């Protein structure tokens, strides 16, 4: 399946274009693909930020506190524990 595309004449400062061309070459892709990917990443980041901004005010902190301090329910089973190899991991 082919993705529909449209053409857009983009004006970039010479220095930005040169750097983008270098990075695209390092990635083994065309400048066009590099720019398209960069735009897609920016669109995704902005949509994600908007999503969390919209959800931020919907938090019910009283419900959260009730859930976190409840005493009912089953205790975690031995297989539910976080593996030791993950506990000290720092990303």
Jmol script that loads the backbone (N, CA, C; Angstrom):
load data "model"
ATOM      1  N   UNK A   1       0.843  -1.175   0.000  1.00  0.00           N
ATOM      2  CA  UNK A   1       0.000   0.000   0.000  1.00  0.00           C
ATOM      3  C   UNK A   1       0.889   1.239   0.000  1.00  0.00           C
ATOM      4  N   UNK A   2       0.625   2.155  -0.907  1.00  0.00           N
ATOM      5  CA  UNK A   2       1.402   3.375  -0.998  1.00  0.00           C
ATOM      6  C   UNK A   2       0.778   4.463  -0.140  1.00  0.00           C
ATOM      7  N   UNK A   3       1.624   5.232   0.506  1.00  0.00           N
ATOM      8  CA  UNK A   3       1.163   6.373   1.272  1.00  0.00           C
ATOM      9  C   UNK A   3       1.033   7.557   0.341  1.00  0.00           C
ATOM     10  N   UNK A   4      -0.073   8.273   0.429  1.00  0.00           N
ATOM     11  CA  UNK A   4      -0.230   9.475  -0.375  1.00  0.00           C
ATOM     12  C   UNK A   4       0.715  10.541   0.143  1.00  0.00           C
ATOM     13  N   UNK A   5       1.322  11.262  -0.753  1.00  0.00           N
ATOM     14  CA  UNK A   5       2.229  12.338  -0.373  1.00  0.00           C
ATOM     15  C   UNK A   5       1.857  13.607  -1.114  1.00  0.00           C
ATOM     16  N   UNK A   6       2.359  14.709  -0.633  1.00  0.00           N
ATOM     17  CA  UNK A   6       2.197  15.980  -1.325  1.00  0.00           C
ATOM     18  C   UNK A   6       3.533  16.697  -1.286  1.00  0.00           C
ATOM     19  N   UNK A   7       3.746  17.551  -2.240  1.00  0.00           N
ATOM     20  CA  UNK A   7       5.003  18.301  -2.326  1.00  0.00           C
ATOM     21  C   UNK A   7       4.868  19.611  -1.564  1.00  0.00           C
ATOM     22  N   UNK A   8       5.979  20.016  -0.944  1.00  0.00           N
ATOM     23  CA  UNK A   8       6.015  21.272  -0.208  1.00  0.00           C
ATOM     24  C   UNK A   8       7.406  21.856  -0.365  1.00  0.00           C
ATOM     25  N   UNK A   9       7.473  23.046  -0.921  1.00  0.00           N
ATOM     26  CA  UNK A   9       8.773  23.710  -1.081  1.00  0.00           C
ATOM     27  C   UNK A   9       9.187  24.255   0.282  1.00  0.00           C
ATOM     28  N   UNK A  10      10.298  23.790   0.767  1.00  0.00           N
ATOM     29  CA  UNK A  10      10.755  24.156   2.101  1.00  0.00           C
ATOM     30  C   UNK A  10      11.990  25.031   2.003  1.00  0.00           C
ATOM     31  N   UNK A  11      11.977  26.158   2.664  1.00  0.00           N
ATOM     32  CA  UNK A  11      13.128  27.052   2.680  1.00  0.00           C
ATOM     33  C   UNK A  11      13.844  26.879   4.019  1.00  0.00           C
ATOM     34  N   UNK A  12      15.093  26.484   3.946  1.00  0.00           N
ATOM     35  CA  UNK A  12      15.906  26.282   5.139  1.00  0.00           C
ATOM     36  C   UNK A  12      17.140  27.168   5.059  1.00  0.00           C
ATOM     37  N   UNK A  13      17.619  27.661   6.189  1.00  0.00           N
ATOM     38  CA  UNK A  13      18.911  28.328   6.173  1.00  0.00           C
ATOM     39  C   UNK A  13      19.962  27.342   5.663  1.00  0.00           C
ATOM     40  N   UNK A  14      20.940  27.845   4.946  1.00  0.00           N
ATOM     41  CA  UNK A  14      21.968  26.995   4.346  1.00  0.00           C
ATOM     42  C   UNK A  14      22.631  26.116   5.402  1.00  0.00           C
ATOM     43  N   UNK A  15      22.930  26.682   6.556  1.00  0.00           N
ATOM     44  CA  UNK A  15      23.617  25.911   7.598  1.00  0.00           C
ATOM     45  C   UNK A  15      22.749  24.765   8.132  1.00  0.00           C
ATOM     46  N   UNK A  16      21.454  25.002   8.261  1.00  0.00           N
ATOM     47  CA  UNK A  16      20.544  23.964   8.757  1.00  0.00           C
ATOM     48  C   UNK A  16      20.424  22.856   7.715  1.00  0.00           C
ATOM     49  N   UNK A  17      20.288  23.243   6.446  1.00  0.00           N
ATOM     50  CA  UNK A  17      20.185  22.252   5.382  1.00  0.00           C
ATOM     51  C   UNK A  17      21.446  21.408   5.307  1.00  0.00           C
ATOM     52  N   UNK A  18      22.598  22.037   5.412  1.00  0.00           N
ATOM     53  CA  UNK A  18      23.861  21.290   5.343  1.00  0.00           C
ATOM     54  C   UNK A  18      23.957  20.283   6.489  1.00  0.00           C
ATOM     55  N   UNK A  19      23.587  20.700   7.683  1.00  0.00           N
ATOM     56  CA  UNK A  19      23.634  19.791   8.836  1.00  0.00           C
ATOM     57  C   UNK A  19      22.625  18.654   8.673  1.00  0.00           C
ATOM     58  N   UNK A  20      21.437  18.976   8.184  1.00  0.00           N
ATOM     59  CA  UNK A  20      20.423  17.946   7.957  1.00  0.00           C
ATOM     60  C   UNK A  20      20.898  16.951   6.904  1.00  0.00           C
ATOM     61  N   UNK A  21      21.564  17.427   5.863  1.00  0.00           N
ATOM     62  CA  UNK A  21      22.096  16.526   4.836  1.00  0.00           C
ATOM     63  C   UNK A  21      23.153  15.591   5.415  1.00  0.00           C
ATOM     64  N   UNK A  22      24.010  16.130   6.283  1.00  0.00           N
ATOM     65  CA  UNK A  22      25.039  15.291   6.931  1.00  0.00           C
ATOM     66  C   UNK A  22      24.384  14.207   7.783  1.00  0.00           C
ATOM     67  N   UNK A  23      23.414  14.596   8.574  1.00  0.00           N
ATOM     68  CA  UNK A  23      22.751  13.634   9.449  1.00  0.00           C
ATOM     69  C   UNK A  23      21.985  12.589   8.646  1.00  0.00           C
ATOM     70  N   UNK A  24      21.335  13.017   7.584  1.00  0.00           N
ATOM     71  CA  UNK A  24      20.606  12.075   6.736  1.00  0.00           C
ATOM     72  C   UNK A  24      21.576  11.066   6.126  1.00  0.00           C
ATOM     73  N   UNK A  25      22.724  11.546   5.658  1.00  0.00           N
ATOM     74  CA  UNK A  25      23.722  10.648   5.073  1.00  0.00           C
ATOM     75  C   UNK A  25      24.225   9.651   6.113  1.00  0.00           C
ATOM     76  N   UNK A  26      24.455  10.129   7.344  1.00  0.00           N
ATOM     77  CA  UNK A  26      24.895   9.241   8.425  1.00  0.00           C
ATOM     78  C   UNK A  26      23.857   8.159   8.707  1.00  0.00           C
ATOM     79  N   UNK A  27      22.590   8.520   8.564  1.00  0.00           N
ATOM     80  CA  UNK A  27      21.501   7.571   8.802  1.00  0.00           C
ATOM     81  C   UNK A  27      21.220   6.704   7.579  1.00  0.00           C
ATOM     82  N   UNK A  28      21.859   7.019   6.471  1.00  0.00           N
ATOM     83  CA  UNK A  28      21.643   6.246   5.252  1.00  0.00           C
ATOM     84  C   UNK A  28      20.297   6.509   4.611  1.00  0.00           C
ATOM     85  N   UNK A  29      19.826   7.734   4.716  1.00  0.00           N
ATOM     86  CA  UNK A  29      18.527   8.093   4.161  1.00  0.00           C
ATOM     87  C   UNK A  29      18.649   9.380   3.359  1.00  0.00           C
ATOM     88  N   UNK A  30      17.615   9.692   2.640  1.00  0.00           N
ATOM     89  CA  UNK A  30      17.612  10.926   1.855  1.00  0.00           C
ATOM     90  C   UNK A  30      17.263  12.115   2.745  1.00  0.00           C
ATOM     91  N   UNK A  31      17.590  13.298   2.270  1.00  0.00           N
ATOM     92  CA  UNK A  31      17.211  14.508   2.999  1.00  0.00           C
ATOM     93  C   UNK A  31      15.696  14.582   3.111  1.00  0.00           C
ATOM     94  N   UNK A  32      15.001  14.226   2.053  1.00  0.00           N
ATOM     95  CA  UNK A  32      13.543  14.245   2.065  1.00  0.00           C
ATOM     96  C   UNK A  32      12.993  13.347   3.180  1.00  0.00           C
ATOM     97  N   UNK A  33      13.506  12.119   3.268  1.00  0.00           N
ATOM     98  CA  UNK A  33      13.039  11.192   4.292  1.00  0.00           C
ATOM     99  C   UNK A  33      13.410  11.688   5.685  1.00  0.00           C
ATOM    100  N   UNK A  34      14.582  12.266   5.817  1.00  0.00           N
ATOM    101  CA  UNK A  34      15.023  12.812   7.107  1.00  0.00           C
ATOM    102  C   UNK A  34      14.069  13.909   7.571  1.00  0.00           C
ATOM    103  N   UNK A  35      13.743  14.842   6.671  1.00  0.00           N
ATOM    104  CA  UNK A  35      12.845  15.946   7.021  1.00  0.00           C
ATOM    105  C   UNK A  35      11.449  15.416   7.327  1.00  0.00           C
ATOM    106  N   UNK A  36      10.958  14.475   6.523  1.00  0.00           N
ATOM    107  CA  UNK A  36       9.625  13.907   6.765  1.00  0.00           C
ATOM    108  C   UNK A  36       9.565  13.233   8.136  1.00  0.00           C
ATOM    109  N   UNK A  37      10.609  12.507   8.485  1.00  0.00           N
ATOM    110  CA  UNK A  37      10.656  11.840   9.789  1.00  0.00           C
ATOM    111  C   UNK A  37      10.722  12.863  10.921  1.00  0.00           C
ATOM    112  N   UNK A  38      11.521  13.908  10.728  1.00  0.00           N
ATOM    113  CA  UNK A  38      11.634  14.949  11.751  1.00  0.00           C
ATOM    114  C   UNK A  38      10.289  15.639  11.991  1.00  0.00           C
ATOM    115  N   UNK A  39       9.574  15.918  10.924  1.00  0.00           N
ATOM    116  CA  UNK A  39       8.255  16.543  11.056  1.00  0.00           C
ATOM    117  C   UNK A  39       7.293  15.590  11.762  1.00  0.00           C
ATOM    118  N   UNK A  40       7.319  14.318  11.382  1.00  0.00           N
ATOM    119  CA  UNK A  40       6.443  13.330  12.018  1.00  0.00           C
ATOM    120  C   UNK A  40       6.741  13.221  13.513  1.00  0.00           C
ATOM    121  N   UNK A  41       8.019  13.239  13.892  1.00  0.00           N
ATOM    122  CA  UNK A  41       8.384  13.179  15.310  1.00  0.00           C
ATOM    123  C   UNK A  41       7.888  14.399  16.059  1.00  0.00           C
ATOM    124  N   UNK A  42       7.988  15.565  15.452  1.00  0.00           N
ATOM    125  CA  UNK A  42       7.523  16.793  16.101  1.00  0.00           C
ATOM    126  C   UNK A  42       6.007  16.779  16.266  1.00  0.00           C
ATOM    127  N   UNK A  43       5.285  16.341  15.230  1.00  0.00           N
ATOM    128  CA  UNK A  43       3.830  16.242  15.310  1.00  0.00           C
ATOM    129  C   UNK A  43       3.434  15.303  16.450  1.00  0.00           C
ATOM    130  N   UNK A  44       4.118  14.167  16.542  1.00  0.00           N
ATOM    131  CA  UNK A  44       3.828  13.202  17.599  1.00  0.00           C
ATOM    132  C   UNK A  44       4.088  13.796  18.979  1.00  0.00           C
ATOM    133  N   UNK A  45       5.198  14.500  19.136  1.00  0.00           N
ATOM    134  CA  UNK A  45       5.534  15.106  20.426  1.00  0.00           C
ATOM    135  C   UNK A  45       4.498  16.152  20.829  1.00  0.00           C
ATOM    136  N   UNK A  46       4.079  16.978  19.890  1.00  0.00           N
ATOM    137  CA  UNK A  46       3.089  18.007  20.199  1.00  0.00           C
ATOM    138  C   UNK A  46       1.739  17.399  20.542  1.00  0.00           C
ATOM    139  N   UNK A  47       1.340  16.359  19.821  1.00  0.00           N
ATOM    140  CA  UNK A  47       0.063  15.700  20.128  1.00  0.00           C
ATOM    141  C   UNK A  47       0.112  15.022  21.495  1.00  0.00           C
ATOM    142  N   UNK A  48       1.242  14.411  21.818  1.00  0.00           N
ATOM    143  CA  UNK A  48       1.396  13.771  23.122  1.00  0.00           C
ATOM    144  C   UNK A  48       1.329  14.806  24.238  1.00  0.00           C
ATOM    145  N   UNK A  49       2.013  15.927  24.058  1.00  0.00           N
ATOM    146  CA  UNK A  49       1.982  16.993  25.065  1.00  0.00           C
ATOM    147  C   UNK A  49       0.556  17.522  25.240  1.00  0.00           C
ATOM    148  N   UNK A  50      -0.160  17.685  24.145  1.00  0.00           N
ATOM    149  CA  UNK A  50      -1.534  18.169  24.219  1.00  0.00           C
ATOM    150  C   UNK A  50      -2.422  17.163  24.953  1.00  0.00           C
ATOM    151  N   UNK A  51      -2.237  15.875  24.658  1.00  0.00           N
ATOM    152  CA  UNK A  51      -3.025  14.832  25.311  1.00  0.00           C
ATOM    153  C   UNK A  51      -2.841  14.890  26.831  1.00  0.00           C
ATOM    154  N   UNK A  52      -1.582  14.953  27.273  1.00  0.00           N
ATOM    155  CA  UNK A  52      -1.343  14.966  28.716  1.00  0.00           C
ATOM    156  C   UNK A  52      -1.783  16.276  29.358  1.00  0.00           C
ATOM    157  N   UNK A  53      -1.694  17.379  28.628  1.00  0.00           N
ATOM    158  CA  UNK A  53      -2.178  18.651  29.163  1.00  0.00           C
ATOM    159  C   UNK A  53      -3.688  18.592  29.390  1.00  0.00           C
ATOM    160  N   UNK A  54      -4.403  17.960  28.450  1.00  0.00           N
ATOM    161  CA  UNK A  54      -5.861  17.822  28.589  1.00  0.00           C
ATOM    162  C   UNK A  54      -6.219  16.900  29.746  1.00  0.00           C
ATOM    163  N   UNK A  55      -5.448  15.859  29.972  1.00  0.00           N
ATOM    164  CA  UNK A  55      -5.754  14.878  31.018  1.00  0.00           C
ATOM    165  C   UNK A  55      -5.306  15.337  32.403  1.00  0.00           C
ATOM    166  N   UNK A  56      -4.382  16.279  32.444  1.00  0.00           N
ATOM    167  CA  UNK A  56      -3.778  16.708  33.713  1.00  0.00           C
ATOM    168  C   UNK A  56      -4.824  17.115  34.754  1.00  0.00           C
ATOM    169  N   UNK A  57      -5.809  17.843  34.350  1.00  0.00           N
ATOM    170  CA  UNK A  57      -6.799  18.341  35.295  1.00  0.00           C
ATOM    171  C   UNK A  57      -7.855  17.331  35.690  1.00  0.00           C
ATOM    172  N   UNK A  58      -7.836  16.147  35.128  1.00  0.00           N
ATOM    173  CA  UNK A  58      -8.872  15.157  35.388  1.00  0.00           C
ATOM    174  C   UNK A  58      -8.518  14.190  36.521  1.00  0.00           C
ATOM    175  N   UNK A  59      -7.369  14.342  37.107  1.00  0.00           N
ATOM    176  CA  UNK A  59      -6.926  13.420  38.146  1.00  0.00           C
ATOM    177  C   UNK A  59      -7.784  13.560  39.394  1.00  0.00           C
ATOM    178  N   UNK A  60      -8.251  12.439  39.896  1.00  0.00           N
ATOM    179  CA  UNK A  60      -9.014  12.415  41.141  1.00  0.00           C
ATOM    180  C   UNK A  60      -8.060  11.930  42.229  1.00  0.00           C
ATOM    181  N   UNK A  61      -7.398  12.872  42.896  1.00  0.00           N
ATOM    182  CA  UNK A  61      -6.374  12.524  43.875  1.00  0.00           C
ATOM    183  C   UNK A  61      -6.956  11.828  45.096  1.00  0.00           C
ATOM    184  N   UNK A  62      -8.194  12.129  45.439  1.00  0.00           N
ATOM    185  CA  UNK A  62      -8.824  11.435  46.570  1.00  0.00           C
ATOM    186  C   UNK A  62      -9.013   9.951  46.244  1.00  0.00           C
ATOM    187  N   UNK A  63      -9.455   9.652  45.022  1.00  0.00           N
ATOM    188  CA  UNK A  63      -9.614   8.252  44.600  1.00  0.00           C
ATOM    189  C   UNK A  63      -8.252   7.559  44.558  1.00  0.00           C
ATOM    190  N   UNK A  64      -7.250   8.251  44.072  1.00  0.00           N
ATOM    191  CA  UNK A  64      -5.903   7.693  44.042  1.00  0.00           C
ATOM    192  C   UNK A  64      -5.441   7.322  45.450  1.00  0.00           C
ATOM    193  N   UNK A  65      -5.639   8.213  46.376  1.00  0.00           N
ATOM    194  CA  UNK A  65      -5.216   7.965  47.766  1.00  0.00           C
ATOM    195  C   UNK A  65      -5.984   6.784  48.358  1.00  0.00           C
ATOM    196  N   UNK A  66      -7.280   6.671  48.076  1.00  0.00           N
ATOM    197  CA  UNK A  66      -8.066   5.540  48.578  1.00  0.00           C
ATOM    198  C   UNK A  66      -7.530   4.223  48.022  1.00  0.00           C
ATOM    199  N   UNK A  67      -7.206   4.210  46.747  1.00  0.00           N
ATOM    200  CA  UNK A  67      -6.692   2.985  46.128  1.00  0.00           C
ATOM    201  C   UNK A  67      -5.327   2.623  46.704  1.00  0.00           C
ATOM    202  N   UNK A  68      -4.483   3.590  46.880  1.00  0.00           N
ATOM    203  CA  UNK A  68      -3.115   3.320  47.337  1.00  0.00           C
ATOM    204  C   UNK A  68      -3.052   2.914  48.803  1.00  0.00           C
ATOM    205  N   UNK A  69      -4.051   3.281  49.585  1.00  0.00           N
ATOM    206  CA  UNK A  69      -4.021   2.965  51.019  1.00  0.00           C
ATOM    207  C   UNK A  69      -5.011   1.877  51.416  1.00  0.00           C
ATOM    208  N   UNK A  70      -5.676   1.260  50.459  1.00  0.00           N
ATOM    209  CA  UNK A  70      -6.661   0.234  50.780  1.00  0.00           C
ATOM    210  C   UNK A  70      -5.969  -1.010  51.368  1.00  0.00           C
ATOM    211  N   UNK A  71      -6.713  -1.737  52.165  1.00  0.00           N
ATOM    212  CA  UNK A  71      -6.172  -2.933  52.802  1.00  0.00           C
ATOM    213  C   UNK A  71      -6.827  -4.200  52.281  1.00  0.00           C
ATOM    214  N   UNK A  72      -7.818  -4.073  51.427  1.00  0.00           N
ATOM    215  CA  UNK A  72      -8.499  -5.252  50.905  1.00  0.00           C
ATOM    216  C   UNK A  72      -7.777  -5.792  49.668  1.00  0.00           C
ATOM    217  N   UNK A  73      -8.106  -7.023  49.312  1.00  0.00           N
ATOM    218  CA  UNK A  73      -7.531  -7.607  48.111  1.00  0.00           C
ATOM    219  C   UNK A  73      -6.409  -8.566  48.440  1.00  0.00           C
ATOM    220  N   UNK A  74      -5.943  -9.246  47.438  1.00  0.00           N
ATOM    221  CA  UNK A  74      -4.871 -10.218  47.614  1.00  0.00           C
ATOM    222  C   UNK A  74      -3.512  -9.538  47.654  1.00  0.00           C
ATOM    223  N   UNK A  75      -2.642 -10.141  48.433  1.00  0.00           N
ATOM    224  CA  UNK A  75      -1.265  -9.653  48.461  1.00  0.00           C
ATOM    225  C   UNK A  75      -0.573 -10.110  47.184  1.00  0.00           C
ATOM    226  N   UNK A  76       0.465  -9.431  46.744  1.00  0.00           N
ATOM    227  CA  UNK A  76       1.188  -9.863  45.550  1.00  0.00           C
ATOM    228  C   UNK A  76       1.738 -11.278  45.724  1.00  0.00           C
ATOM    229  N   UNK A  77       1.684 -12.044  44.677  1.00  0.00           N
ATOM    230  CA  UNK A  77       2.203 -13.402  44.678  1.00  0.00           C
ATOM    231  C   UNK A  77       3.712 -13.352  44.404  1.00  0.00           C
ATOM    232  N   UNK A  78       4.452 -14.398  44.783  1.00  0.00           N
ATOM    233  CA  UNK A  78       5.905 -14.392  44.550  1.00  0.00           C
ATOM    234  C   UNK A  78       6.281 -14.107  43.090  1.00  0.00           C
ATOM    235  N   UNK A  79       5.506 -14.586  42.144  1.00  0.00           N
ATOM    236  CA  UNK A  79       5.826 -14.351  40.731  1.00  0.00           C
ATOM    237  C   UNK A  79       5.547 -12.910  40.302  1.00  0.00           C
ATOM    238  N   UNK A  80       4.857 -12.145  41.151  1.00  0.00           N
ATOM    239  CA  UNK A  80       4.528 -10.760  40.825  1.00  0.00           C
ATOM    240  C   UNK A  80       5.659  -9.791  41.187  1.00  0.00           C
ATOM    241  N   UNK A  81       6.671 -10.273  41.848  1.00  0.00           N
ATOM    242  CA  UNK A  81       7.736  -9.382  42.292  1.00  0.00           C
ATOM    243  C   UNK A  81       8.552  -8.867  41.114  1.00  0.00           C
ATOM    244  N   UNK A  82       9.093  -7.690  41.300  1.00  0.00           N
ATOM    245  CA  UNK A  82       9.968  -7.114  40.279  1.00  0.00           C
ATOM    246  C   UNK A  82      11.302  -7.839  40.347  1.00  0.00           C
ATOM    247  N   UNK A  83      11.784  -8.348  39.212  1.00  0.00           N
ATOM    248  CA  UNK A  83      13.070  -9.061  39.223  1.00  0.00           C
ATOM    249  C   UNK A  83      14.199  -8.159  39.739  1.00  0.00           C
ATOM    250  N   UNK A  84      15.115  -8.743  40.459  1.00  0.00           N
ATOM    251  CA  UNK A  84      16.231  -7.997  41.041  1.00  0.00           C
ATOM    252  C   UNK A  84      17.001  -7.216  39.972  1.00  0.00           C
ATOM    253  N   UNK A  85      17.118  -7.804  38.790  1.00  0.00           N
ATOM    254  CA  UNK A  85      17.879  -7.139  37.723  1.00  0.00           C
ATOM    255  C   UNK A  85      17.241  -5.816  37.289  1.00  0.00           C
ATOM    256  N   UNK A  86      15.953  -5.641  37.563  1.00  0.00           N
ATOM    257  CA  UNK A  86      15.274  -4.397  37.195  1.00  0.00           C
ATOM    258  C   UNK A  86      15.289  -3.371  38.322  1.00  0.00           C
ATOM    259  N   UNK A  87      15.469  -3.820  39.529  1.00  0.00           N
ATOM    260  CA  UNK A  87      15.346  -2.921  40.672  1.00  0.00           C
ATOM    261  C   UNK A  87      16.409  -1.844  40.727  1.00  0.00           C
ATOM    262  N   UNK A  88      17.618  -2.161  40.336  1.00  0.00           N
ATOM    263  CA  UNK A  88      18.701  -1.205  40.431  1.00  0.00           C
ATOM    264  C   UNK A  88      19.056  -0.575  39.088  1.00  0.00           C
ATOM    265  N   UNK A  89      18.209  -0.773  38.120  1.00  0.00           N
ATOM    266  CA  UNK A  89      18.455  -0.269  36.768  1.00  0.00           C
ATOM    267  C   UNK A  89      18.251   1.242  36.721  1.00  0.00           C
ATOM    268  N   UNK A  90      19.163   1.924  36.094  1.00  0.00           N
ATOM    269  CA  UNK A  90      19.041   3.376  35.903  1.00  0.00           C
ATOM    270  C   UNK A  90      19.156   3.661  34.429  1.00  0.00           C
ATOM    271  N   UNK A  91      18.130   4.326  33.886  1.00  0.00           N
ATOM    272  CA  UNK A  91      18.118   4.658  32.458  1.00  0.00           C
ATOM    273  C   UNK A  91      18.645   6.043  32.206  1.00  0.00           C
TER     274      UNK A  91
END
end "model"
wireframe off; spacefill off
backbone 0.3
color backbone group
